[in-house]
Amino acid sequence: PTPDPNQVNTVEVLVARQPIDVGTVIEESMIDRQPWPSHLVLDGFITANSPNANLVGKVARAPLQAREP
């Protein structure tokens, strides 16, 4: 079968569900998964299947806006 040029491969990226301030201890309710075009995943993005995907209990080192990876 010929690949569909309109089909975009995606991966699940962890994003902030709400704004998160520097120094905030991350809770499960603050994180969401969002499909992201795989060719647009940048260094520093955390994918749902990566070894460092468990963010609960970690401290935010940078501010995050809602829906930001």
Secondary structure, DSSP 8 states (H G I E B T S, - for coil): ----TT---EEEEEEESS-B-TT-B--GGGEEEEEEEGGG--TT--BTTSTT---TT-B-SS-B-TT--
